[in-house]
Amino acid sequence: MSANAFNVNFMGMPIEETVPDAAMVKGVSRSSLLTGRRRVRLQPQTGTSASAGSIIQFVLADSASLLDLNSVVVSATAICTGAGDTSLDDGMAWCRRATVALNGTNIDDTDLANRFCNANIQGGADRSWYAGAGSFAGFWATNPNLAVSGTAYTAYPVGDVSGALVSASVRNKLVSASGGGQQLGYPLSLVSRFFATKQYLPLSQCGELVIQLLCASNAEAIFQRPGNTDGAYTLTNIFLEADFVQPHYLYQEMLNRVTQLEGEQGMVIPFNAVISAQGQAITSSGQANIVTSLATNNLRRVIVTQSFTDYLGNINYPAVSAFPNNGLTGLQWRVGSLYFPSQEATNLAEIFWMSQSAWNHGEPMHQQNGCLDYNLFSKTTSPSGFQTTSTTYNPALTGTTPSYTTGVAAPTGCALQYWGDSCVLAYGFDNFKGGESLDADGISVLGQAGSQIVTLLRIAPYTGTNANTNATTRAYIGSGVTPNIHLERTRYLVLRQGSLRVEGV
């Protein structure tokens, strides 16, 4: 091949020359449109303390700044009380519902927000984030790096939530001169996808931004060692921190003109929002059809997890973070006459990779491979738990044979990973993957068989009342298995002619 082969079309293919950034001859870059940034701390209107059943409300308003939605963080000191090992469950376990309104218009309303938070993190976050930055947001259940030294539980395998509970309890009950508890900060994008929006929000054009967080009951938010039920939690020193960006005054005038004057094009801010629901309890083996309705033109993602019906509000079970497999043997979604995937997924690894594609935008080897592994994804821990009778038992990988309470059988396989169940099922409906996420993508459900999304879930639970097993073919069912469904879709905030409206269901 001649040396000048690359100077001409190669076998009919055009060649496009690119100058790498490292070889680019250019000046420095800056944005004159943005002239400043300040971090603001706000106190909730409802007071700086909250407990089970409370509502935490923040109001944000500014006449000349842009709000960086990604920067919004709620900080608090979490304090737990109760006999034995007691801690808040993983992540934002205390947040049952997150509601966002702009100028009186509802923007996002995420119910089951604590379950959505944990499912989204287990399936889409990176384990290094979970074990590092996530530890400051209350994620501890599958993070052995947070073991407290000086106890019998100084080491435990990933997924041993029972072992991790001991260390978490120490942190939540910490006594100090400042009043005790664990100091945590929660990015609001964990429970509301509105705060994952990349575009800055012009508060001067939107009016007041009102955020309401409903605190879950003690039984839902807390995980307490079986044998005690007196656990309770309190949040103190609650504040919200956010970055306000100062635009150039000419840019601010342009925003005013575009959004206020008649005949101007206005401004559109796309954002994702989540609707959550719980289906009827599945009470027998076989295929279950879970029907949800959402009349949207931009359905982006669906996330499905399972919970034991009998233990939805049981303080001795980590109901907002443990998502059992329940002998999963089949999964498919139907929207009208369309099936996703086209043939039912029946292989556990196939189901995992299909779920992964809901987060990775088409690239299997990426930096957000989730916090799951084969054991956690395929595991079902009996809700009665594997409760030790000895306070000195070390659940590290030492080969020690654990002793369990009378009448509770020892587990088989993954014996030390109890309550770490992480079977998070998902499907991504974006048409374009492999690059940046598009603002308007996904599929339209509007007019498709009553705008229904049907989840076809095939499980094979064992109906015994004491089935402690990690095998994928058996599970405890009791009064049933309740599916949790989270539907994420794109909506559009339109600022035009002095008004604010939201388009898209």
N, C-alpha and C positions, 0 to 999 in steps of 0.2 A: 504493500500500500504506500502510495507516495506521501511525502511529508505535507503536501498541501491538500490532503483529502478532506480536511475539516473546513477548508475555505470554500467548498462548493457543496451542493446538495449531495448527500450520501444515499445512493441507491434510491433517488426520488424523494428522500425525506428532507425537509427544510431544516437548516441548522440555525439556531438562535443564540447569539453570543450573549453571555451574562457576565457582568462584572461583580465578583464576590464583594461582600461588604468590607472585608479586610483589605481589599485592593481599591476600593472606591475613593475617588478624589472628590471631596465634598467639604462643606463647612460644618459647623455645629448646628444642632437642632434645638428648638425651643417652641413653646406655645405662648404667644403674646395674649391669647384670649383668656388665659387663666393667670390671675395676678396674685393669688394667695390661697392658703389652706389653713384652717384652724380646727382643732379637735375640741368639741363642745361636750360638756357633761350636763345631763339633764336629770332632774329628780321626777319620779312618777307622781302624777296627780293624786294617786291613791295612797301615798305614803311609802316610806322606804322599807317597810316590813310586810311580809305576806306569809300565809300558810295555806293549808288545804282548803279549797273552795273559794279562795280570794281571787279578785281580778286586779291585775297590774295594768295601769293605763299610762301611756306617755302621749304627749302632744308636742309636735314639732312644727314650728312656723318660722319663716324668715322672709324678709321683704327684698333681699338683694343677693341671696346666695344659692348655689346649687348643692344638693345633697348627694354625697357619694353613698349610694345604698349598700355597697359591699362592705362599708366600714362600720355599719351599725352593730354595736355589741351591747348586750345587757350583762352587767356585772352584779354579783351578789355574793353574800356569804351564806353557805348552806349548812344548816345545823340539824342533826338528827338526834332523837332521843329514843330510848327503848331498851328493853332487856336483851342481852346477847348481842350478836353481830347484827347491826342495823345500818343501812345506807340507802341513799337515793339510788334508784336503778340507773342504768347507763344513760349518758348524754343528758338531754333536757327532759328527763323523766317527769319532772314536775309540771311541764307545760302540756295541758290537755288540748288546748285550742288556741290558735293564733289568728287574730282578726286585724285587718288593715283597712282603713278608710281614708279617702282624700276628699276634703271639702264636703263631707257628708255622703259621699259615694263609696259603696263597698268595693274594694279592690281585690282582696284575697281573704278567704275564710277557710283555714285548714283545721279540720277536726282530726282527732287521733294524731295530733301533731307530734307527740312523743314517739309513737310507733313509726310514723313516717320518717322522723329524724333518724332513728336507729336503723331502719331498713335502708334508707338512702346512704347512710354512712357504711354499713356493712357491705352493701353491694357496690358502691361507687367510690368510696374514699380509699386512699392508699394506706396500707398498714403503718408505714413510717409516720404518716400524718396522725393516725389514730393514736399511736404510742407516744408521739411527741406533742405537737400542738394540741391535739384532741384531748390530752390529759388535763389541759387547762379549761376545757369545756365539759368536764364531768365524765369523760369516757375512761372506763377502768376495767370493765368486765372481762375483756380478753387481752389485758395488758400486764404481763408478768413483771414488767419493769417497775411497777408501782408497789411491789411488795414492801412491807414495813419490816425493817430489820429488828431483831431482838424478839421475834415471836416464833412460834412453831411453824408459821406459814411463810417463811422467808423466800420460798421458791415454789412455783406452781406452773404447770404447763399452760400454754395458750388454750383458752377455752374452759379452764377450770374456774367457773364463776363462783363456786362454793369457796374455793381457796382464796380467790381475789376478794371476796366479801369481807374477810377478816381485816385485810389492810384498808379497804374502803371504809369500814366502820370506824377504824382508828382515826382516819382523816376527818370524817363527818362529825365525830364526837370530840375532836381535838379541843382541849381546854387551854386557853392562853389569856394573856393580859388584855387582849383586844376583844375578848368575849367568846372566843372559840369558833369552831366550825371550819369549813374549807372555803377558801376564797376562789371563786370561779368566774369565768366570763364566757358568754354564749353568743357567737355570731347569730344574728336573727335569721340569716339564710338557712339555718338548720331546720327551722320550723315554718318558714314562709319563703317560697321561691321568689317572691317579689323583691326581696333583698339580695337576690343573686343577679339582678339586672345590672348590666354593665354601664348603661347610659346614665349620666347624672340627671337628677330630678330637679327641675326649676321650681323650688318651693314658692317663689314669688308669684308664679302663675297657677299654682295648685291649691292654694289655701292651706288649711291645717291638715297635717298628717297625724292621724290618731292610730295608735297601736294598743291593742288590748290582748293580754295574755291571761288565760284562765288556768288557775292552779288546779292540778289533779288532786283527787282524794289521797289520803295517806296510804290506803290499801293499794291503789294503782301505782303511785309514784315510788313507794318504798319496797325494798327487798330485805326481809328480816329472816334470820335463821329460824327454820321450823321449830315450833315449841313455844314461841312467843308471838303475840299479836298486838303489842302496845306501841309499836313504832309510830313516830310522828316527825314531821319536818317543819322547819321555819326558814324563810329567806329574809335576811337582814341586809342593810346597807345596799339596797337595790338602786342602781343608777343605769342610765343609758349614755353611751359615748358614741359620737358620730362625727365624721369629717364634713365640714362645710367648706365648699370651694368658692372663692371669690372670682367672678368673671370680670373681664374688662368692661368698662361702662358702656362702650360702643356695642359690645356683644349683648349686654343686658338690654340696651335700647332695641336692638334687632329682635331679641326674644319677645319683648313687649309688643313690638309692631306685628310680628308674625302671628302671635297667639291672640292678640286683642282686636286688631282692626278687621273690619269686614272686607271680604275679597281676598285676604291673605290665605296662604296654603295651610297654615297651622303647623302644629308639631305633633308627631306620633312617637310614643315610647312603647315598644313591645316588651312584654314581660310574661313570665310563666306563673301560673297559679295552680293550686292543687285542690281537688275535691276528694275527700276520704269517706269511706263507708264500710260498714261491717255487714257481711252477708248472713243469711240464715245458717244456723248450725248444721253441719254435716254429721249425720248420726249413723252412717253405715258405710261399709266399704263400697268401692266402685266409683263411677263418674258422677261428679256434682257439677251442675250448671249454675254459675253465680252471675246474676244479671244486674248490671248497673247502667244508668242512663246519663248521657251527657251530650247535649246538642251543640257540639263545637265543630268548627272547620279546621282546627289545628290541634288534634290530639297527638301529643309528643311521646308520652311514655305511660305505661301502666306498671304498677308494682303490687305484688300480691304476697302476703305472708299469712301464716296460720297461727291461731292461738287456741288453747284449750278453753272451751266454754265455761267449764266449772271454775276456772282459775283466773278469769279476766279481772276480778277485783280481790284476789287473794294476796295478802301481804307476804306470804311465805313462798311466793313464786315470782320470778322476774318477768312479769307478763309483757312489759313494754320493750324488752330486748331479746327474749328467748322466742325464736320462731322455729318450731319443730318441723321435721321433714314429713312425719306421719306416713311413712311408707309410700312416698310419691312415686308413681309409675307412669304418669302421663300429664301433658300440659299443652293447651292450645287456646287461642282467643278467636272469637268470631265477631265480625262487625258486618251486619247485613249478610251478604252472600260471600264475603271475603273471609279467609281463614289465615291466621298468623300463628305459627308457620303453616304452610299449605298442607303438610301432613303432621299429625300429632307427634310431639316430641316425647319419646318414651325412654330414652337413655339418659341417665342422671348427668353424665358429663355433657351430653348434648344440651340438656336443659340449662346447665350452668353457663356454657358459652353463649347460648342464645340470650340469657339474662345479662351477661357481661356486655353484649353489644348494645344494650340500652344506655350504657354510660360511656363506652370507649370510642364512639364515633367511627367504628370500622377497623380500628387497629388493635389486634389481640394483645400485642406486647406494648403496653403503654404504662404510664405512671399512676393510673387510677385503677389498678386491678382488684380493688376491693379488699376487704379484711377476711375473706373466707378461705378455707382450705377444704380438702375432701371430707375430712372428719366432721367439721362443723356444719357443712352444707348438707350432709346425708344423715345427720344424727337426730335422734329423738330421745330426750330424757324424760322419764316418768315425772309428772308434775309433783308427785309426792316426794321426789328428790332422793338423793343418796346421802342420807344424813348420818354423820359419824357419831359414835357413842363416846369417843375419846377426845378430850380437848387438846391432847398433845399429838394427835395424828398429823403427820406432815404429808400433804398431798403432792409432794414433788415426785419426779420420776425416779424413785429410789427402789422400786420393786416391792415396796411394803404392801402387804395385803390389808386393805382397809376393813374396819369392822363397821357394820351398819345396824340401825335400829331393828329391833325384833319385828319380823313380818315383812321387811323390805329386802327384796332379793338384791344381791350384788350385781352390778352391771357387767355386760360382756363387751369387750372391745372398747377402746377409747375410755377406759375405766375411770380415768381421772379428769375427764373433760365434761363434767356434768353441769347442766344448765347453760352450756355455751351454744345451744342450737341456733344456727344461722342460715336457715333455708329461705333465702330472699329470691323470689321469682319476678322476672321483669321482661318487658318487651319494648324496644324502641321503634317508633313508627316513622322516624325521620327518613325522607327519601334520599337526602344527601348525607353521606358519611365519608370520612377520610380527610376532612379539612375543618374549617371554622363552622360553627353552628349557625344555620340560617335563621333569620327572624320569623319568617312565615314558612313553616314546614310541617311535617306530620301528615295525618290523614283526616278526611272529613267524615264525621259521624252523623252530620245533619241529614235527616231524611233516610238514614239507613235503618230500616226495620225499627222505627220508633226511637232512633238515636240510641240504640242499646249496644253495649259492649258485653259480650258473654264470655266469661272465663270458664273453660272446660278443665276441671281439675280432677285427676284420678288418684285417689289415695287408698291405701289398704290398711287401715288401723286395726289393731288388736283390741277387742272389746273387754278384756279383763280389767280388773280394778287395780292390779298391782304389777303391771308389766314394765319392769325396769330393764330396758334393753336399748342398745344403740344400733341394732340391725335396721336396715332400711325397709324391711318387710313387716315390721311390727311397730305398734305405737299404742299408747294409752288413749282412749277416746272418751270414756265417762259419758257425760250427757251430750257430747258432740265436740266438733272442731269448728271454730268460728273463723272464717276468712276475713282478712283486712285488705281492702282494695284502695289504692291511691292512684287517681287519674291526674296526670299533669298535662295541661294544655296551655296554649299561648293566647293571651288577651292583649288588647291595644288601648293604651291611654291616649286619648285625643284631646289636645288643647287647641281650641280654634274659636275665633270670634268671641273671646271673653268667657267661654264656657268650658267645662270639663265633662267628658263622657268616657265611658268604657265600652269598647266594642268587643264582641266575642263573649260567649256564655262562660 
